[in-house]
Amino acid sequence: MLRTQIYLPEDLKREIDLVRRRTGESLSDYLRKAAEKAVEAERRKRVDLKKLAKEFTSGVKKSGWEGIDVLKWQREIRKDRKIL
């Protein structure tokens, strides 16, 4: 484990102390758990975005757009409609 020093606003430190006194946790344990939860939430967001991208691209394949150059098609449509 690595030692780390951080600065906390006084009001946040007071709130943390109130919570951890009720649970009996040390400040270190409390902050470690909070950091782990924050990292896990970010990890879930990345996984959810990857899952969404996969579902979207699989939907495109099922819709008949597979193999079509969408940018080329878009340029042609815009040129036909004089939207540049």
C-alpha positions as CSV (number, residue, x, y, z in Angstrom):
1,M,0.0,0.0,0.0
2,L,1.2,3.5,-0.8
3,R,1.0,6.4,1.6
4,T,-0.8,9.5,0.2
5,Q,-1.5,12.9,1.6
6,I,-4.6,14.9,0.7
7,Y,-6.2,18.2,1.7
8,L,-9.9,18.2,2.5
9,P,-12.2,21.2,3.0
10,E,-13.1,21.6,6.7
11,D,-16.8,21.0,6.2
12,L,-16.2,17.8,4.2
13,K,-13.8,16.5,6.8
14,R,-16.4,17.2,9.5
15,E,-19.1,15.3,7.5
16,I,-16.7,12.4,7.0
17,D,-15.9,12.3,10.7
18,L,-19.6,12.2,11.6
19,V,-20.2,9.2,9.3
20,R,-17.1,7.2,10.2
21,R,-17.7,7.7,14.0
22,R,-21.1,6.0,13.6
23,T,-19.5,3.1,11.6
24,G,-16.4,2.9,13.6
25,E,-14.2,3.1,10.5
26,S,-10.8,4.7,10.5
27,L,-10.4,7.7,8.2
28,S,-8.1,5.7,6.0
29,D,-10.6,2.8,5.6
30,Y,-13.4,5.3,4.9
31,L,-11.5,7.2,2.2
32,R,-10.2,3.9,0.6
33,K,-13.8,2.7,0.3
34,A,-15.0,6.0,-1.1
35,A,-12.1,6.0,-3.7
36,E,-12.9,2.4,-4.7
37,K,-16.6,3.2,-5.2
38,A,-15.7,6.2,-7.4
39,V,-13.3,4.2,-9.5
40,E,-15.8,1.4,-9.9
41,A,-18.5,3.8,-11.0
42,E,-16.2,5.2,-13.7
43,R,-15.3,1.6,-14.8
44,R,-19.1,0.8,-15.1
45,K,-19.6,3.9,-17.2
46,R,-16.9,2.8,-19.6
47,V,-18.3,-0.7,-19.8
48,D,-21.8,0.7,-20.4
49,L,-20.5,2.9,-23.2
50,K,-18.8,0.0,-24.8
51,K,-21.9,-2.1,-24.5
52,L,-24.0,0.7,-26.0
53,A,-21.6,1.1,-28.9
54,K,-21.7,-2.6,-29.6
55,E,-25.5,-2.7,-29.5
56,F,-25.7,0.3,-31.8
57,T,-23.3,-1.1,-34.3
58,S,-25.0,-4.5,-34.3
59,G,-28.3,-2.6,-34.8
60,V,-26.8,-0.9,-37.9
61,K,-25.7,-4.3,-39.3
62,K,-29.2,-5.7,-38.8
63,S,-30.8,-2.6,-40.4
64,G,-29.2,-3.2,-43.8
65,W,-26.6,-0.4,-43.6
66,E,-23.7,-2.8,-43.3
67,G,-21.2,-2.3,-46.0
68,I,-22.6,1.1,-47.0
69,D,-20.3,4.2,-46.9
70,V,-22.5,6.3,-44.7
71,L,-20.4,9.5,-45.1
72,K,-20.5,9.2,-48.9
73,W,-24.2,8.6,-48.8
74,Q,-24.6,11.7,-46.5
75,R,-22.6,13.9,-48.9
76,E,-24.7,12.8,-51.8
77,I,-28.0,13.5,-50.0
78,R,-26.7,16.9,-48.9
79,K,-25.6,17.8,-52.5
80,D,-28.9,16.7,-53.9
81,R,-30.7,19.0,-51.4
82,K,-28.1,21.8,-51.6
83,I,-27.3,21.4,-47.9
84,L,-23.6,21.8,-47.5
